[in-house]
């Protein structure tokens, strides 16, 4: 049977943001009715279901697009932002605004405002900027556990400066641990298949009820071997956004990170890669797979517990550690004040050390 249904989502040119005239295209409900009156029962049911999904997608875009703004950072580039409250606070990525000579924000209605920086959080790659405007439409942010894998989501932002662009996909995974090129890492990243491009940073990843579940900030283009990959993007989870944004708005800075702190600079024991956390780390190799301690502070939780530079951490809390990423994943799942058990290889000898974690400094 020739398929009669033409999804409304094609009316939105993803990455361009211009709306195509819909006078010649029946609405989703009209198409469903036509299918029901002319098609087979199975085809009618399928078309009605699809029309319902498309109607929800269109409704979600109409809702969230009112809260997504275009941010221009003079001297840096452009990105996106999300209206956080009716007072003019806008949350975006730190890398969108860092180093800007001036900031401007374009709302969904085309009005442009000068913005000022309220505060930043480089560790989470988040920032708050503020405009003096009324009649703003703040976004609603999801709570932890209210969204799930395989849920349909929309990425709304300004990729390549193309305002109010939208792409769709799924939540491909939750609780991912990913590090950005600037050293910031997302402890519980939302993985999505929705297309993310430069300029989407700071925008919204929204569920079909228009609720923000995350902020697109990172896209994976290749694996460690250089093989190209597609459809793998990551977003800062909504609950982390609100946790950080509330602090910056109230105090102008982050006072409590809520993240576990071990107090070492780890690198892969193979010496191929590692996490510098902004401090840099000396090249080092070891024949033992694990996270090699490139640096440790004497007054840090790890230093006080007896962890030494050159140690190779091979397990943490019973989980095998083969590289720095594995250790980072364990720490991302831990809480300040918890005690973790580290299995360490020190000059060929195996040691076990218990470390009471602190809180990552703001």
C-alpha positions as CSV (number, residue, x, y, z in Angstrom):
1,X,0.0,0.0,0.0
2,X,1.3,3.4,-0.8
3,X,1.9,5.3,2.4
4,X,-0.2,8.5,2.6
5,X,1.3,10.0,5.8
6,X,3.8,12.8,5.6
7,X,5.1,13.6,9.1
8,X,4.7,17.2,10.2
9,X,8.2,17.1,11.6
10,X,9.5,17.6,8.0
11,X,7.9,21.0,8.2
12,X,10.9,22.0,10.4
13,X,14.1,22.2,8.5
14,X,16.6,20.9,11.2
15,X,19.8,23.1,11.2
16,X,18.1,25.9,9.3
17,X,15.3,26.9,11.6
18,X,12.9,28.3,8.9
19,X,9.3,27.2,8.9
20,X,7.9,25.9,5.7
21,X,4.4,26.9,4.7
22,X,1.9,24.3,5.8
23,X,-1.1,25.4,3.8
24,X,-0.6,22.6,1.3
25,X,0.1,20.0,4.0
26,X,-2.8,18.5,6.1
27,X,-2.4,18.6,9.8
28,X,-1.5,15.4,11.7
29,X,-5.1,15.0,12.9
30,X,-6.4,15.5,9.3
31,X,-4.0,12.9,7.9
32,X,-5.0,10.5,10.7
33,X,-8.7,10.9,9.8
34,X,-8.0,10.4,6.1
35,X,-6.0,7.3,6.8
36,X,-8.8,6.0,9.1
37,X,-11.4,6.5,6.4
38,X,-9.5,5.1,3.4
39,X,-6.9,2.7,4.7
40,X,-6.9,-0.7,6.2
41,X,-7.5,-1.1,10.0
42,X,-3.8,-1.8,10.6
43,X,-2.6,1.1,8.5
44,X,-5.2,3.4,10.2
45,X,-4.0,2.4,13.7
46,X,-0.4,2.9,12.7
47,X,-1.0,6.3,11.1
48,X,-3.1,7.5,14.0
49,X,-0.3,6.5,16.4
50,X,2.3,8.3,14.3
51,X,0.1,11.4,14.0
52,X,-0.2,11.4,17.8
53,X,3.6,11.3,18.2
54,X,4.1,14.0,15.7
55,X,1.5,16.2,17.3
56,X,3.3,15.8,20.7
57,X,6.6,16.6,19.0
58,X,5.2,19.8,17.5
59,X,3.6,20.8,20.8
60,X,6.9,20.2,22.7
61,X,8.9,22.3,20.2
62,X,6.3,25.1,20.5
63,X,6.7,25.0,24.3
64,X,10.4,24.8,24.7
65,X,11.4,27.1,21.9
66,X,9.9,30.0,23.9
67,X,12.5,29.4,26.5
68,X,15.6,28.8,24.3
69,X,17.7,31.9,23.4
70,X,20.5,32.7,21.0
71,X,23.7,33.8,22.8
72,X,26.4,35.9,21.1
73,X,29.7,36.1,22.9
74,X,31.8,38.9,21.3
75,X,35.3,37.6,20.6
76,X,34.3,34.0,21.3
77,X,31.4,32.9,19.1
78,X,27.8,32.0,19.6
79,X,25.7,29.4,21.3
80,X,22.4,28.9,23.0
81,X,20.9,29.4,26.5
82,X,17.8,28.5,28.5
83,X,15.6,31.0,30.3
84,X,15.9,29.9,33.9
85,X,13.5,32.3,35.7
86,X,11.2,35.3,35.1
87,X,13.9,37.6,36.5
88,X,16.0,37.4,33.4
89,X,18.5,34.7,34.6
90,X,19.6,32.4,31.7
91,X,21.7,29.3,32.1
92,X,24.2,28.3,29.4
93,X,27.5,26.5,29.0
94,X,30.6,28.1,30.6
95,X,32.5,27.6,27.3
96,X,29.9,29.6,25.5
97,X,30.6,32.8,27.5
98,X,34.2,32.4,28.8
99,X,36.5,35.1,27.4
100,X,33.7,37.2,25.8
101,X,34.1,40.9,25.5
102,X,30.4,41.4,25.7
103,X,27.2,39.3,25.6
104,X,23.9,39.6,23.8
105,X,20.8,37.5,23.9
106,X,18.2,37.1,21.2
107,X,14.8,35.8,22.4
108,X,12.4,33.6,20.5
109,X,10.4,36.7,19.5
110,X,13.5,38.3,17.9
111,X,14.1,40.9,20.6
112,X,17.8,41.4,21.4
113,X,19.1,42.3,24.9
114,X,22.6,43.0,26.3
115,X,23.5,40.4,28.9
116,X,25.8,40.4,31.9
117,X,27.7,37.5,33.4
118,X,26.4,36.5,36.9
119,X,28.7,33.6,37.6
120,X,30.3,30.5,36.2
121,X,31.2,26.9,37.1
122,X,34.0,25.6,35.0
123,X,34.0,22.1,36.5
124,X,30.4,21.5,35.3
125,X,30.7,23.8,32.2
126,X,27.8,25.9,33.4
127,X,27.2,29.6,33.6
128,X,24.5,32.1,34.4
129,X,24.0,35.3,32.4
130,X,21.2,37.9,33.0
131,X,19.1,40.3,30.9
132,X,16.7,43.0,31.9
133,X,13.5,41.9,30.2
134,X,9.9,41.2,31.2
135,X,7.4,38.6,30.0
136,X,10.0,35.9,29.8
137,X,9.0,32.2,29.6
138,X,11.2,30.1,32.0
139,X,11.7,26.5,31.1
140,X,10.6,23.7,33.4
141,X,13.5,21.3,34.4
142,X,13.0,17.6,35.0
143,X,13.9,15.9,38.2
144,X,16.2,12.9,38.6
145,X,14.5,9.7,37.6
146,X,11.7,11.4,35.7
147,X,13.1,10.5,32.2
148,X,14.2,7.2,30.8
149,X,16.2,5.5,28.1
150,X,14.5,5.2,24.7
151,X,12.4,8.3,25.5
152,X,12.0,10.7,22.5
153,X,13.7,14.1,23.0
154,X,14.3,17.3,21.0
155,X,17.5,19.3,20.9
156,X,16.6,22.9,20.4
157,X,19.3,25.6,20.0
158,X,21.2,27.6,17.4
159,X,23.7,25.3,15.7
160,X,26.1,27.3,13.5
161,X,24.1,30.4,14.4
162,X,20.9,29.1,12.9
163,X,18.4,30.2,15.6
164,X,15.6,28.0,16.9
165,X,16.7,24.8,15.1
166,X,15.4,21.5,16.3
167,X,16.5,17.9,15.9
168,X,15.0,14.8,17.4
169,X,16.3,11.6,18.7
170,X,16.2,9.3,21.7
171,X,17.7,9.2,25.2
172,X,20.3,6.6,24.3
173,X,21.8,6.1,27.8
174,X,21.9,7.6,31.3
175,X,24.7,8.1,33.9
176,X,27.5,8.4,31.4
177,X,30.7,9.9,32.6
178,X,32.3,12.1,29.9
179,X,35.1,14.7,29.9
180,X,35.1,17.8,27.8
181,X,38.2,19.1,26.0
182,X,38.5,22.0,28.6
183,X,38.8,19.6,31.5
184,X,35.2,19.8,32.7
185,X,33.5,16.5,33.1
186,X,29.9,15.5,33.2
187,X,29.3,12.9,36.0
188,X,25.8,11.7,35.0
189,X,25.6,12.7,31.4
190,X,22.5,12.0,29.3
191,X,23.4,10.3,26.1
192,X,21.3,11.2,23.1
193,X,21.0,10.4,19.4
194,X,19.5,13.8,18.6
195,X,21.8,15.7,16.3
196,X,24.1,18.1,18.2
197,X,26.4,20.6,16.4
198,X,28.5,23.6,17.4
199,X,26.1,26.3,18.6
200,X,23.7,23.7,20.3
201,X,25.8,24.2,23.4
202,X,23.8,25.8,26.2
203,X,20.5,24.9,24.5
204,X,17.8,22.4,25.6
205,X,17.3,18.7,25.3
206,X,13.6,18.4,26.0
207,X,11.1,15.6,26.5
208,X,7.8,15.6,24.6
209,X,6.1,17.4,27.4
210,X,8.4,20.3,26.9
211,X,10.4,19.7,30.0
212,X,14.2,20.1,29.9
213,X,16.0,16.9,30.7
214,X,19.5,18.2,29.8
215,X,21.7,20.7,28.2
216,X,23.6,19.5,25.0
217,X,27.3,20.2,25.4
218,X,29.4,17.5,23.8
219,X,29.3,15.3,20.7
220,X,31.4,12.2,20.1
221,X,32.8,12.2,16.5
222,X,35.3,9.3,16.8
223,X,36.5,6.6,19.1
224,X,40.0,6.3,20.6
225,X,41.2,4.6,17.4
226,X,39.9,7.5,15.2
227,X,37.0,5.6,13.7
228,X,34.1,8.0,12.9
229,X,30.9,7.6,14.9
230,X,27.5,9.2,14.5
231,X,24.5,9.9,16.7
232,X,26.4,10.0,20.0
233,X,25.9,13.3,21.9
234,X,25.9,14.1,25.6
235,X,24.0,16.6,27.8
236,X,24.3,17.9,31.3
237,X,21.4,16.4,33.3
238,X,18.6,18.7,34.3
239,X,19.0,18.0,38.0
240,X,22.7,19.1,37.9
241,X,21.8,22.2,36.0
242,X,19.3,23.3,38.7
243,X,21.7,22.4,41.6
244,X,24.4,24.6,40.2
245,X,22.2,27.4,38.7
246,X,20.4,28.0,42.1
247,X,23.8,28.5,43.8
248,X,25.2,30.9,41.2
249,X,22.0,33.0,41.1
250,X,21.9,33.2,44.9
251,X,25.6,33.8,45.7
252,X,27.2,34.5,42.3
253,X,29.3,31.3,42.6
254,X,29.2,27.6,43.5
255,X,29.7,27.0,47.2
256,X,29.0,23.2,47.2
257,X,29.8,21.0,44.3
258,X,28.3,17.9,45.8
259,X,31.0,15.8,44.1
260,X,33.4,13.3,45.6
261,X,37.0,14.4,45.9
262,X,39.9,12.0,46.0
263,X,42.7,14.5,45.5
264,X,44.8,13.0,42.8
265,X,45.6,13.7,39.1
266,X,45.2,10.3,37.4
267,X,46.4,9.3,33.9
268,X,46.1,6.0,32.0
269,X,49.0,3.7,33.1
270,X,49.7,3.1,29.4
271,X,50.5,6.8,29.1
272,X,48.1,7.2,26.1
273,X,45.7,9.6,27.7
274,X,44.5,10.8,31.1
275,X,42.7,13.5,33.0
276,X,44.6,16.6,33.9
277,X,41.8,18.6,35.6
278,X,43.6,21.7,34.5
279,X,46.9,21.0,36.3
280,X,48.7,18.9,33.7
281,X,50.3,15.6,34.3
282,X,53.8,14.3,33.5
283,X,54.0,11.4,31.0
284,X,54.2,8.1,32.7
285,X,53.8,4.5,31.8
286,X,53.4,1.2,33.6
287,X,53.0,-2.4,32.6
288,X,50.1,-2.7,35.0
289,X,46.7,-1.7,33.6
290,X,45.0,0.9,35.7
291,X,44.9,4.6,36.7
292,X,48.4,5.8,37.4
293,X,48.7,8.5,40.1
294,X,50.5,11.3,38.3
295,X,50.1,13.7,41.2
296,X,48.7,13.6,44.7
297,X,48.3,16.4,47.3
298,X,49.6,15.7,50.8
299,X,46.6,17.3,52.4
300,X,44.0,15.6,50.2
301,X,41.9,12.6,51.2
302,X,44.1,10.3,49.0
303,X,47.4,11.8,50.4
304,X,46.3,11.5,54.0
305,X,45.3,7.9,53.4
306,X,48.8,7.0,52.1
307,X,48.3,7.1,48.3
308,X,51.6,8.0,46.6
309,X,52.7,9.4,43.2
310,X,53.5,6.5,40.9
311,X,50.9,4.1,42.4
312,X,48.6,2.4,39.9
313,X,45.0,2.0,41.1
314,X,43.7,-1.3,39.7
315,X,40.4,-1.4,41.5
316,X,38.1,0.9,43.4
317,X,35.2,-0.3,45.6
318,X,35.5,-3.7,44.0
319,X,35.2,-2.4,40.4
320,X,38.2,-3.1,38.1
321,X,40.1,0.0,37.0
322,X,41.9,-0.3,33.7
323,X,42.4,3.4,33.0
324,X,41.7,6.9,34.3
325,X,38.2,6.9,32.9
326,X,37.2,3.8,35.0
327,X,38.4,5.6,38.2
328,X,36.5,8.8,37.2
329,X,33.4,6.7,36.7
330,X,33.6,5.3,40.2
331,X,34.2,8.7,41.7
332,X,31.3,10.2,39.8
333,X,29.0,7.6,41.4
334,X,30.4,8.2,44.9
335,X,29.4,10.9,47.4
336,X,31.4,13.2,49.7
337,X,32.0,11.5,53.0
338,X,31.9,8.0,51.7
339,X,34.8,5.6,52.2
340,X,36.1,3.8,49.1
341,X,38.6,1.0,49.0
342,X,41.4,1.3,46.5
343,X,43.5,-1.7,45.3
344,X,46.9,-0.4,44.4
345,X,50.0,-1.7,42.6
346,X,53.1,-0.1,44.1
347,X,56.4,-1.2,42.6
348,X,55.0,-4.7,41.9
349,X,53.4,-5.1,45.3
350,X,49.6,-5.1,45.9
351,X,48.2,-2.8,48.6
352,X,44.7,-2.0,49.8
353,X,44.0,1.5,51.0
354,X,40.7,2.9,52.4
355,X,40.1,6.6,51.6
356,X,37.3,8.8,53.1
357,X,36.3,11.0,50.2
358,X,36.0,14.8,50.6
359,X,34.0,17.3,48.5
360,X,35.4,18.5,45.3
361,X,36.4,22.2,45.9
362,X,34.2,24.7,44.1
